Amino acid sequence: IHRADTLEVVKVVDPGKGGEVDTLLWLDDQRLLLGVNVVDPDFGMPLFDPTMIVVRADRKDSSSLPANFLATIDGDPDHLLVTACSRKEHDDCLAEVRRVDVGKTARWGELIISAPDVHSVLLADRSGNVRFATATMDDASTRTYVHVDGKEGWTLINDSAVTALDVAPFSVAPDGKTGYLVSERKTGGDAME
């Protein structure tokens, strides 16, 4: 980490031999969130989820988070959304989303929602609400779900095994009311909806 005005080195974060930084995100002017992973020498790539670390540019201390980073929450730099394995289903992990306090890294935090299916990729809005999930099944088909405030669980909006089209969410509007998805078409290019 360098000072912007003088380029003086303020702090060095070294993930160690075979390490790599997977996530790099400033939480505020002093705190930096890092996802640090170790590359397996036999496969030449990381095989495990990264360790989430919060480092302060103005101090030597750092703290680890108990799960994988999902999203920041606008206006709340002291909390993050993270995902962790809640239970195993047929040797696969079903993820849950928790809101964790950055300063209390030993606590799992408040449960927000569990994923609708194993192998789900989750997408949250800026206010810390989990809005979409896309699950990839063993046969490579995908299921896309939406979660609406005030309703329990998830609503399936596309199953590629039925529609023969993949639909993937990629963003939520700043107001949290509109989602943007990329949808395949049977002919021609993909469409943004």
C-alpha positions in Angstrom: 0.0 0.0 0.0 1.5 3.3 -1.1 0.7 6.9 -0.2 -1.0 8.5 -3.2 0.9 11.8 -2.9 4.5 10.5 -2.3 4.2 6.8 -3.3 5.9 6.0 0.0 5.3 2.4 1.0 2.9 2.3 4.0 2.2 -1.4 4.3 3.1 -4.6 2.5 0.8 -7.6 2.5 2.6 -10.8 1.6 0.4 -13.9 0.9 3.5 -16.0 1.1 5.0 -18.6 -1.2 2.4 -19.8 -3.7 0.0 -17.2 -2.4 -2.2 -14.9 -4.4 -4.6 -12.1 -3.7 -8.1 -13.0 -4.9 -10.1 -10.0 -3.7 -8.9 -6.4 -3.1 -11.3 -3.8 -1.9 -11.1 -0.7 0.2 -13.8 -0.6 2.9 -13.0 3.0 3.8 -9.9 5.3 3.9 -7.9 3.0 6.3 -9.2 -0.5 5.9 -8.5 -2.8 3.0 -10.2 -6.2 2.5 -8.1 -8.9 0.9 -9.0 -12.4 -0.1 -5.7 -14.4 0.1 -5.3 -17.9 -1.3 -2.5 -20.4 -1.7 -1.8 -22.0 -5.0 -1.6 -25.8 -4.9 1.9 -26.7 -6.4 0.6 -29.9 -8.0 -2.3 -28.2 -9.9 -0.8 -24.7 -10.3 -4.0 -23.1 -9.0 -5.8 -22.4 -5.7 -8.1 -25.3 -4.7 -9.6 -23.8 -1.5 -11.7 -20.7 -0.8 -9.6 -17.6 0.1 -9.1 -16.4 3.6 -10.6 -13.0 4.0 -8.3 -10.5 5.8 -9.0 -6.9 6.8 -5.8 -4.8 7.1 -5.4 -1.3 8.4 -3.1 1.0 6.4 -2.3 2.9 9.6 -1.5 0.0 11.8 0.3 -3.4 11.9 -2.6 -5.4 13.0 -5.1 -7.3 10.8 -8.1 -9.6 11.3 -9.5 -12.5 9.5 -13.1 -13.0 8.5 -14.7 -16.5 8.9 -16.0 -16.9 5.4 -15.9 -15.7 1.8 -16.6 -12.1 0.8 -19.9 -11.5 -1.1 -20.6 -7.8 -0.9 -20.2 -4.5 0.9 -23.2 -2.6 2.3 -23.5 1.1 1.3 -23.3 3.4 4.3 -22.2 0.6 6.6 -18.4 0.1 6.3 -18.3 -2.0 9.6 -20.4 -4.9 8.1 -20.0 -7.2 5.1 -22.0 -9.9 3.5 -20.1 -13.2 3.4 -20.9 -16.7 2.4 -20.1 -19.9 4.2 -21.1 -23.6 3.8 -24.2 -24.2 5.9 -24.6 -27.9 5.3 -23.5 -30.6 2.9 -25.9 -32.1 0.4 -24.6 -35.1 -1.5 -21.0 -34.0 -0.8 -21.8 -30.5 -2.1 -22.0 -27.4 0.0 -25.2 -25.3 0.4 -24.1 -21.8 1.1 -25.6 -19.3 3.5 -25.2 -15.6 3.5 -24.3 -13.8 6.8 -23.9 -10.2 7.8 -20.7 -10.0 9.8 -19.2 -7.3 11.9 -15.7 -6.5 10.6 -14.4 -5.9 14.1 -15.7 -9.1 15.6 -14.2 -11.7 13.3 -14.8 -14.7 15.6 -18.5 -14.3 15.3 -20.5 -15.7 12.4 -22.9 -12.8 12.3 -26.6 -12.6 11.4 -28.0 -15.2 9.0 -29.5 -13.3 6.0 -30.6 -16.2 3.7 -29.5 -19.6 2.5 -28.8 -20.4 -1.2 -31.6 -22.1 -3.1 -29.3 -24.9 -4.4 -25.8 -26.2 -4.2 -23.1 -24.6 -6.4 -25.0 -21.3 -6.3 -23.4 -18.0 -7.2 -25.2 -15.2 -5.3 -25.6 -11.5 -6.1 -26.5 -8.8 -3.6 -27.7 -5.2 -4.0 -25.9 -2.2 -2.5 -28.1 -2.2 0.6 -27.0 -5.7 1.6 -30.0 -7.6 0.3 -29.3 -10.8 -1.6 -31.3 -10.6 -4.8 -30.2 -13.4 -7.3 -28.8 -16.9 -7.3 -27.6 -19.0 -10.2 -26.9 -22.6 -9.6 -25.0 -24.9 -12.0 -26.2 -28.4 -11.8 -24.2 -31.6 -12.3 -25.4 -31.9 -15.9 -24.2 -28.3 -16.6 -27.7 -26.9 -16.8 -28.4 -23.7 -14.8 -31.2 -22.5 -12.5 -31.7 -18.8 -11.9 -33.6 -17.6 -8.9 -34.7 -14.2 -7.5 -35.4 -13.3 -3.9 -37.9 -10.5 -3.3 -38.1 -8.6 -0.1 -41.0 -9.6 2.2 -41.3 -13.1 0.6 -39.8 -16.3 2.0 -37.1 -18.1 0.0 -36.4 -18.0 -3.7 -38.5 -17.9 -6.9 -37.2 -19.9 -9.9 -37.2 -17.6 -13.0 -35.3 -19.9 -15.4 -34.3 -23.5 -15.6 -32.1 -24.1 -18.6 -32.9 -27.8 -18.6 -36.5 -26.7 -19.5 -35.9 -23.6 -21.6 -32.6 -24.6 -23.2 -31.4 -21.0 -22.5 -29.0 -19.8 -19.9 -30.0 -16.7 -17.9 -27.5 -15.1 -15.7 -27.9 -12.0 -13.4 -25.0 -9.6 -13.5 -26.1 -6.4 -11.7 -28.7 -4.8 -9.5 -29.6 -1.2 -10.0 -28.6 1.2 -7.2 -32.3 1.5 -6.0 -32.4 -2.3 -5.4 -35.6 -2.6 -7.4 -34.3 -3.6 -10.8 -32.0 -6.4 -11.8 -30.1 -6.9 -15.0 -29.7 -10.3 -16.6 -28.0 -11.7 -19.7 -30.2 -14.1 -21.5 -29.2 -16.4 -24.3 -31.3 -16.5 -27.5 -31.9 -19.5 -29.7 -30.4 -17.5 -32.6 -28.2 -14.5 -32.6 -26.5 -12.7 -29.7 -27.4 -12.7 -26.1 -29.9 -10.1 -24.7 -29.7 -7.9 -21.7 -33.0 -7.8 -19.8 
